[in-house]
């Protein structure tokens, strides 16, 4: 399952490709406006107010106004100036002839108060600056309204998710032709509401920069008669006197991902507290509070098939370098990020880095606020620096390398913002690596499965309940291929 995600340039290229096929722009506008009208009816609005901007986005709104008026819906239109697209005069005239009523500037406040749905058809993918008059004074008054956005909420930059102005949270955003990066990137992603995608007849192709795909790669199933060692050993290195639960959660995540044998290599302090897990515990020596390898552990490392580094513990630079030298697939998480930075950020193509914004900032020597506001750029820069796969945590987790597409993970929500869930994710990815998936496939499938489990936990424990232990139970109850997430973007025809 694929939902195309187009940058503004790719959207313009799709329009040009349609024109080359002889598909008239007016026909595309008619198709988009028809979809807008259907969405207004789906919201059971009887008194919609349509805000019409100067471009083709406004044209989509005018077509919707005509169709709604012809269907007997009392439709009002606020249009401060005549749109400038080709054929605009005819589109405007047809809306008035059908019975749509134009709202004067002085009557706008009353029209807004009387409406039961506002359609934002002001600006689309071409937005590149803050709103000016006459729209800027209006926008704060939309905070209490139900708003349906056409293509993008006004005040949002299509390619980055940057918000040029404060605005309402939409009840729905109907993307035209394909999703845009801003639908998936914060801070705009928190404003789009329910996402739908209108197929208006544009040539359908996947975007080169962003992908919203269902992960298709799966590890091989267990062979009949295989023993617990058949899929090799997953080693989890981490833990400390303060954080004894983290390596255990990562180990349990690896088991949920199908591992038959997991070892936890941890500090002596607290080791007894995690021996109840069905995993072998090896105590590592420490130097200045950081875990290091002794000779026995260095030899044992050769039996591992993948390594998870850092959950709940500080890892020595020498240990990171030893794991990197083996070429084993590795997950670099939490405490291992600092050791990797201290090692000089050497290339590590076999690793999956799983930072949150603060860890990413440390890895890039930037401020966390910059990472939060430039998530795609941060993910790509980390990929360039490390040479590995990067999974940048957060709402709509991003997965990818420095080049190539950025894969946007869809499932999962605020229920995963609780202690220990990141450790579970690291273990799941480690288990998938040990079972033979390549780094990118393991990171994508791990994030997807983890998100689906979070949704399951939300159903069973409520949006504000659940723990990392509950997440482990949910992982066992869901399969990555079992149905689309409930809020998966709906395709409109």
N, C-alpha and C positions, 0 to 999 in steps of 0.2 A: 504494500500500500504506500503510495507516494502522493504527497500534496506539494505542488510546485511552489517555490518561493522565489520571487523575482525582485532584483534590485530595480531602481527607477530606470536605469539604462536598459535592463533586460525587458522591462515592461514596454518601453518605447520601441525596442527591437521587435517585440511581438506585434505591436500595432503596425509597424512597417511591413512585417512579414504578411500580416493579414491584407494590407493594401496591395502587396505584390500578387496576392492570390485573387484580387478583384473583390475583396470584401470591403464594402463601403463603410466609412466611419459612422455614417448616420445609422446604418444597420446595427453596428456594435452598440451605439448609444441607446437605440431602441431596446436591444436585448438587456443591457444593464438596467435601464429604467424599469423594464418589466419585472426584473428580479427585485428591485427596490420596492416596487408596489406590492409584490407578493409578500415581502418581509413585513411591510407595514400592516398588511391584512393579517399576517400570522400573529402579530402582536395585538390583534383585535382593536386597533386604533380606529376611532370614529371621528376624531378631530385632529388630524396630523397637521403640523406646521413644518414646512420644508424650507430650509435655509439654502439659498441658491447663490453660488459663487460665480466667478467670471469665466471659468474654464469648462472643460468637458465634464468634470465632476458635477458642476452646476447643471449641465445639460442632462445628465442622468437623473438629477432631481426633478427637472421640469418634465421629462418623459413620465416619471413616476406620478407627478402631480396630475398630468393629463389622464393617465390610466385610472388613477384613483377617483378623480372627479367623474369620469365616464361611468364608473361603477357605483356612483351615488354616494361616495365618501366625501364629507365636507372638508375639503382640502384648502389650506391657506399657504401662500408662498411669500416669503420675505426675500426680495431680490433688489438690493440697493442700486445695482447698475445692470445694464443689458450685457449678457455674456458675450465673449469675443470669439468663440469658436465658429468655424464655417457652418453656415446654415442656421445660426442662432435665432435670427428673427422669426423664421418659420416655426421653430420649436417653441419659442415663447408664445407666438400667436396661437398655436394649437392648444397650449395649456389654458390660455384665457378662454378660448372658444369652447373648450370642453366644460368650463364651469369652475376651474380653480380660481380662487380669489386672491388678488395681490394685497399684501398688507403694507400700509404706509408706515413711514418711520414713527410717526406719532402714535400709531396703534399697535406697535410691536409688543409693548409690555402686556397689553390686554390679550393679544393673540397668544403670547407665550403662556400666560396664566390659564387660558381657556383650552390649550392643547393637551392631548393625552399622549402624544409622542412627537418628539422633535427629530426631524431627519437632517443630519449634518451633511449637506452636499456642497460645502463651501470650497475646500481645497483638497487635492488628491496627492499624487506622488511627486508633484513638482514643488512642494513646500520647502523653502530654504531660509526662511526668516520669520521673525515674530509677527504676530497679527497686528495690523493697524486698523484705524477707523474704516468703515463703521462697525467692524466686527469686534474689535478689542473691547469696547464698552459692554457689548452684549454677553461675552463669554462667561464672566463670573455669574451671570444670572441663570446659566444653564445647570448649575450644580445640583439643583433639586429636581431637574426634569429627567424624564426618560428619553434617552438620546440613541438613535440608530445612526451610525456613521457609514457613509458610502466610501468604500475603499480604505480610507484612513481617517482617524479622528483629526479634525483640523487643529493645526498647531504642532504636528508631529512630523519629524523628518523621516522619510521612507527608509533610507538605507542604514540608519544608525539607531533609531528608537529615541533620538533626542527629542525632548518636548520644548518647543519654542515658547509655549505659554501654558499657564495652568488651565485646566479644563475639566469637564465632567468625566466620570467613568461611564462608558457606554453600556447600554444593555446588550448591544450587539454591534459588531463591525462586519459589514458585508464587503469582503475583498472582491475586487473586480478582476477576473481572469486568473489570478493567483494570489497567494499570500505575499506580503512584503516583509523584509527583515524587521521593520518596526513592530509588526504584529507579535514578534517573538522575543524582541530585545527590550530589556528594561531601559528607561522607566516607562516607555510607551506601552509595553506589554501588560502592565497593570491597569491600563485605561481602556483596553479594547473590548472587554466584556466577552460575550459569546462570539466565536468566530465562525462565519460562514464564507463560502467561496462561490461566486457566481461564474459559471461557465458561459461566456457570451459569444463563443465561437472563435476565439483567438487560437492560433496554433499552439498546441500543448507541448511544452518541453520543460524539463527540469532546469532549475537555475544552476549556474556554475559555482556560485559563491556560497549559497545556503541550501541545505537539504532537510526536509522533514519527512523521514522515511521510517517505516516499520523495520527494525533490524531483522535481516533474513538469515544470517549465519547462525548455526547451532553447533555445539560440540557433539562428537559422536556419542551415541548411547552406549551404556554398558553392554559388553558382550556377555552372552550366557556363560556362566561358569567362571567369570573373572573374579579374582580376589581383590582385597582392598588395596593392594599395591599396584594394580593394573594401570591406574591413571597417575601413578607417581605420587610424590610427596609435595604438599604445599607447606612452605615454611612461613610463619608469621613472626616477625621480629619486632618487639615493642614491649610496652608495659613498664611501670615504675611503681614505687611505693604509693604514689598518689593516684595513679590511674591503672588499677589492676584489671578493670573490666574491659578496656579497649581491645587488647589482643585476643581476649576470649570471644568478644563479639565478632572480630574479624575472622577468627578461626571457625566460628559457627556459621558465618556467612559463606566461607569456603565450602563447608560441608553441605549447606543448602544448595550450593552451586554444583554439587555432585561429586565432591572429592571423597575418596575412601580413606585417606590418611592425611592428617594435618599435624604439624608440630608447632608448638609455641616456644619461641626462644625469648626469654625475658630476664629481668633482673631478679636477684635472689629475694629482695623485699617484695612480698606479696605473691610469690610463686605458689605458695600453698593454697592461696585463695582461688586459684584458677585450675587446680588439679581435678576438680569435679568434672571438667569438660571431657568429652571423649576425644582428647588430643594428647599427644606426648608433650611433656614440658621439659625443656632444657634450660638450665640456668646459665646465663652468660656472665662473664666478668664485666666489670665497669671500670672506666678510667675517667676520672673527673666528672662522674655522674652520667657518662654516656656508655651505651652498650658496645662492647667490642667482641671480636671472635677469639676464642682460644684454638689450639691446634685441633682438638676433637671436633669442634663446631665447623672449622674450616674444611675438614675432611667430609663431614656430614653434608656440607653445602653441595658437594658434588652429586649427592643423591636426590637433590630437590629438582622439581620440574618448574617451579615458579616460586617467587618470594614476594611477600608483602612487608614493606619496611615502614616502621614509624608509628603504628597505632599506640597512642598512650605512652610513648617513651622517647627519650633522647638517644639518637644513634650516632656513634662516632664516625668521623670522616673515613677512618680506615676500614670500617665495616661497609660503608657505602661503596668505597672503591673496590673492596673485595667482591661484593656482589656484582658490581658493574663489570669487573674483569671476567667474570664467568660467562657473560653474555646471556644469562638466564632471563626470561621474561620477569619483570618486576613491577610492582606497584609502589610508587614513591608517594607516601602520604604523611601528613601531620609532622611528627618530629624528624622525619628523614628529609624533609624539604630544607630545613636549616643546615643539615649536614651536607646536603648536595650543594647548596650555595657556598658553604665554607670550603668545599672541595674545588671551587672555581667554576662551577657549572659546566662540567665536561660533557661532550656529546654522549647521549645515552639512547640510542634508537630502539632498544628492546624494552624501554620502560614506559609505563603509563603513569603520568603525574596527575594527582587528584586534588588540587588545591581549592580552598575557598578563597574569597577575595583578599583576605589579609595575608594568607600564605602566598598567593599569586603576587601580591605587592612586594613581598620579601624576595621572591624569586626574580622579579624584574627590577628591583630597587626603585620602586615607584610608590606612590601613595595609594592606600586602599580605595579612596574616593575616585581616583583615576580609573582603577580597574572596574569599579562598579559602573562608571559612566562610559567605558569603552570596552565592553566585554569581548566583542569580536576581535578588536585589535589586540587586546591583552592575550587572548587565547592563541592567536597567530604568532605573536611575539614570543610567547613561552615555547611554542612549537619550534620556532626558529632557533631559540637559545638552546633548548635541550636536545633537539633532534628526535624527540619521542612523541608519543601521543599525549595530548592534554585533555583532561576532563575538568572544565571549570565549573565548579558547583554553583548552585543558585537557582532561582526560578528560571525554568527553561534552561537546564544544564546544557552547556556547549561541549562538543567532543570533536576533536580533529587534530590535524598537524599544522605546521606553519603554512604549507601551501595546500591546495585542494579545497574541497567544500567543507564548510562548518556544518556538522550534523547537530540539529537541535533536538534535544530529548523532550518529548511531550508529557508523559504521565508523571504524576507526583505533585505535591503541593506543600502547604505550610505544615502538614502533619509530620513531614520529614525534618523539620527544623527543631530537632530535639537531640539531646546528648546521645552519642553512640551510633546514630544511624549512618554517619559517614564511615565509621569503622566496619559496619556491616557491608557497606558498598565496596570498600577496599577488599574485603575478603571474598565477596562474590566475584569481582573482577579477577582477583588472584586465582580463584578456583577455575574460572573459564580459561584463563591463560594456561594453567596446568593441564587442562583437558584438551589443549591443542588449538584454541582460537588465536588468531593473530591479535596484536595489540589493539588495533582500531576496532575490530569486531568484538573483542572482549569488553572494551570500554563502552561501546554502544549498547551491546546486549545487557551488560551489567547495569547500566544506568536505566534502561527501559524496564527491566525486571524489577529493580529496586523501586522505581516509581510506581509500577503497577501494585507492588506489595504495599506501598504507602497508601494508595487509594483503597485497597482492601482493608487496611488498618483503619482508615477514616470511616468506612462503612460500619465496621464492627465496634469501634471505640469512640466515634464522633470526631469532629474536626479539631478539637483541642485535647483529645486524649490519646493514649497509646504511648508505648516506649520502644526502645530498641529491641527489647526482648519480644514485644508484640510484633514488631516488624519481622523478626526471624520466623515466627509462626505464620505470618502472612506470606512470606516468601515460599513456604512449603505448600501454601494453599492456592497459589496462582502459577500459571505458566505463561512465559512471554508471548506465546502465539495465541493465547486464548482471548480473542475478541478485542475490538478497539476500545480505548478508553471512552468513558461516557461523554466527555466533552471534546472528542476528536472533531476537527472542523467538518461541518456538514457541507456537502457539495450541492449546489443549486443549479437547476437546469432551466 
